[in-house]
Amino acid sequence: MSEHSSPKERRGEEVALTALRATVGVIFVVHGAMKLLDVPGTIQSFAHLNIPYPQYAVYLAIAGEFFGGLGIFFGLLTRVAALGALCSMAVAIGYGHLGHGLLAKNGGWEYPLVLGVVALYFVTRGAGPFSMDAVYRRRRQSAPHFRSHRVRSYA
């Protein structure tokens, strides 16, 4: 968001950012839920793709997509949540899509690439002003500051 934008433009940017975050969060949650609802089938799929330790990798994928998607959607611990989603997309590209070219119609990597780049944006920029992270930050900033009592060190 540009510092030279008018308040109306900034508000539009904030709404667009929130819509992007919510949309991508829902997509990640749905993909993670599909894995969560069929763990044995997902393990088989991962084994077929030669993903190492598929019986464990499935839970990392669920964490990255389902829980990462929830974090992105709500803007809660967004940078960490988006990092999990980004890692899931990197693995999906590397093991499932890379050999099929760019286009999704051929099983290519364009779709996970877009989701991964959006996740990277949220890793680097955070959730924006309409998020749980922002609510928490505002509460912390407005909380009364108490003097910390000095703790004596005997070292």
C-alpha positions in Angstrom: 0.0 0.0 0.0 1.4 3.3 -1.1 2.1 6.1 1.4 1.0 8.5 -1.3 -2.5 6.9 -1.7 -5.6 8.7 -0.7 -7.6 7.3 2.2 -10.2 6.0 -0.3 -7.5 4.2 -2.4 -5.9 2.8 0.8 -9.3 1.4 1.9 -9.7 -0.2 -1.5 -6.3 -1.8 -1.3 -7.1 -3.0 2.2 -10.4 -4.6 1.1 -8.7 -6.2 -1.9 -5.9 -7.6 0.3 -8.5 -9.0 2.7 -10.5 -10.6 -0.2 -7.3 -12.2 -1.6 -6.3 -13.5 1.9 -9.8 -14.9 2.5 -10.1 -16.5 -0.9 -6.7 -18.2 -0.8 -7.3 -19.2 2.8 -10.5 -21.0 1.8 -8.8 -22.7 -1.1 -6.0 -24.0 1.2 -8.5 -25.1 3.8 -10.5 -27.1 1.3 -7.5 -28.8 -0.1 -6.2 -29.6 3.4 -9.7 -30.9 4.4 -9.7 -33.3 1.4 -6.5 -34.8 2.6 -7.7 -34.9 6.2 -10.9 -36.7 5.2 -9.0 -39.4 3.3 -5.6 -39.8 5.0 -5.1 -43.4 3.7 -5.9 -42.4 0.1 -3.6 -39.4 0.4 -0.8 -41.6 1.7 -1.2 -43.8 -1.3 -1.1 -40.8 -3.6 2.0 -39.5 -1.9 3.7 -42.9 -2.2 2.8 -43.0 -5.9 4.4 -39.6 -6.3 7.5 -40.9 -4.5 7.2 -38.3 -1.7 9.5 -39.6 1.1 7.8 -41.0 4.2 4.3 -40.5 2.9 2.8 -41.7 6.1 4.3 -38.7 7.8 4.3 -36.2 4.9 0.5 -36.4 4.8 0.3 -34.7 8.2 2.8 -32.0 7.1 0.6 -31.4 4.1 -2.5 -31.2 6.2 -0.8 -28.8 8.6 0.4 -26.6 5.8 -2.8 -26.5 3.9 -5.6 -27.0 6.4 -4.2 -25.2 9.4 -2.1 -22.8 7.2 -5.3 -22.0 5.3 -7.2 -21.3 8.5 -4.4 -19.0 9.6 -4.3 -17.2 6.3 -8.1 -16.9 6.2 -8.4 -15.4 9.7 -5.1 -13.5 9.4 -3.9 -15.3 12.6 -0.2 -16.0 12.9 -0.3 -15.2 9.2 3.4 -15.3 8.4 3.8 -18.7 10.0 0.6 -20.0 8.5 1.5 -18.8 5.0 5.0 -20.3 5.4 3.4 -23.7 5.9 1.2 -23.2 2.9 4.2 -22.1 0.8 6.1 -25.2 1.8 3.2 -27.4 0.8 3.0 -25.8 -2.6 6.8 -26.2 -3.1 6.5 -29.9 -2.4 3.4 -30.2 -4.6 5.3 -28.5 -7.5 8.4 -30.6 -7.0 6.8 -34.0 -6.6 3.5 -33.7 -8.4 3.5 -31.1 -11.1 7.0 -30.2 -12.3 7.3 -32.9 -14.9 4.0 -31.9 -16.6 4.9 -28.4 -17.8 3.4 -25.2 -16.8 -0.3 -25.5 -17.8 -2.8 -26.9 -15.3 -4.7 -28.7 -18.0 -1.7 -31.0 -18.4 -1.3 -31.5 -14.7 1.3 -28.7 -14.7 2.5 -26.4 -11.9 0.7 -23.1 -12.7 -2.0 -23.4 -10.0 0.3 -24.4 -7.1 2.7 -21.8 -8.3 0.1 -19.0 -8.0 -1.0 -20.3 -4.6 2.6 -20.5 -3.5 3.4 -16.9 -4.7 0.4 -15.6 -2.9 1.5 -17.4 0.3 4.9 -15.9 -0.1 3.3 -12.5 -0.3 1.7 -13.1 3.1 4.9 -14.5 4.6 6.7 -11.3 3.7 4.0 -8.7 4.2 1.6 -10.1 6.8 -2.2 -10.2 6.8 -3.1 -6.5 6.5 -5.3 -4.3 8.7 -8.4 -6.5 8.6 -7.0 -9.5 10.4 -6.7 -11.1 13.8 -3.0 -10.3 13.8 -3.9 -6.6 13.4 -6.5 -6.8 16.2 -3.9 -8.4 18.5 -1.3 -5.8 17.6 -3.8 -2.9 18.3 -4.7 -4.4 21.7 -1.0 -4.7 22.6 -0.3 -1.2 21.6 -3.2 0.3 23.5 -2.6 -1.8 26.7 -1.3 0.1 29.7 2.4 -0.4 30.1 3.4 -1.6 33.5 6.8 -0.9 35.0 8.8 -4.1 35.1 10.3 -4.8 38.4 14.0 -5.2 38.4 15.1 -8.8 39.0 18.3 -9.2 40.7 20.9 -11.4 39.1 23.2 -13.3 41.4 25.3 -14.6 38.6 
